């Protein structure tokens, strides 16, 4: 496999929220910059239309990412749609903020393992910019669980890991500079985001590392072929695709029961 098994700072439970939250906000800015929302919306909408499902089960939700906006888009066509956000280590603060809105989205406050999704969580499973965090054995297990459970799954990644590995590391200095420019676009803005970006520039370092590494950890199309070996049969189909939008390339994988 081309995918590299490296770490990201946000993987670690000990990584302080005073840095984690600003990086999460920066990721939302990046989603807006790359216009991922309509791409994700269209992917899920196609699956909803083909399967007749009325619920989205978002796996590895973190703090929610762009999925609240995606859900609002989908509601225009699917009035009865519900979405449940889940995580192995639920962010209780994010869960409370989402649950308090009572807008059709709920965040399960107990742990949900994407390898063994509970049977009561039936619906279109989504993994948005989180699949690359999974090592191959876990990644295959997640896909296999969706197949065995006869549930559709949509995987979306911000890149397709098509750059040569050495060139991919040029993203580190670029990301550091980018962080300085996009920070004013982050909302809500906090004093600690400004301090640890411009006065004590730790966030740009963490952000630059995680951004460069997340690309190197992303599964390529050929990597997906390896993961899916033996998982495609007459009961379940897979569609893998690199979607090009401007200068961006998004890796996508959609699995559906027949």
C-alpha positions, 0 to 999 in steps of 0.5 A: 500500500502507498498509505503511510502509517503515521500519527496525527496530533489530533489522534491522541486523547491527551492533545489539549482542547485549547489546541484541538478546538482551533484546529477543528475550526480551521478544518471547517474553513478548509472545507469551505475553501475546497467547497466539499459540502455540495460534493458530500451532499450529492454523494449521500443524496444519491445513496438515500435515493437508491436505498430509501433510507431515512437516517444517516449514521455519521461515524467518527464524527469528532466535533461534527465537521461539515455534516450539519451543513450537509444535513440541512442541504439534504433536508430540502429533498428528504423532509423526514431525514434524521442524522445520528453523530457518533464517535468512539470517544464522544466529544461531550461538549460538541454532543451537548451543543448539537443535541440542544438544537433539537433540529433532527440531528442527535449526537450519541454520548456513549461510545460507538465503535465503527467496527461494530456499529450497534444494530439500532443504528441502521441507516446510511453510514458516513465517514467524512475525512476520518477513514484515513485515521484507520490502519488497514486491518481496522479500515477493512473491518469497518467496510466488512461490518457495513457489508455484513450488516447490509447497510450502505456506507459513504467514505469521503476524503479531502485528498487522494494521496496521488502526490509522490511521497517526497513531494507530499512533505512540501505541504508542511511549510505551505500549511504553516503559512496557510494557517496564518492566513485562514485563522481570521476566517475561523469561527468562533474566534477565541483569544487562545486561538490568536495567542497560539497562532501568532504569539506562540505559534504552536497551532500552525506547527500542529496544523501543518503536520496533521495536514501533511500527514493526513494526505500521506495516510489517505488510502489511494484507489489501488489501496482501496482495491486491496482493502475490498478484496473479497468483499464484493459479491452479488449482495453488496457493491462498491464504487470507488472514485476520485472526484475532481473539483478545480485543483482539488481531488477528493477520494470517495468510496460508496458501498451499497447492499444490492 
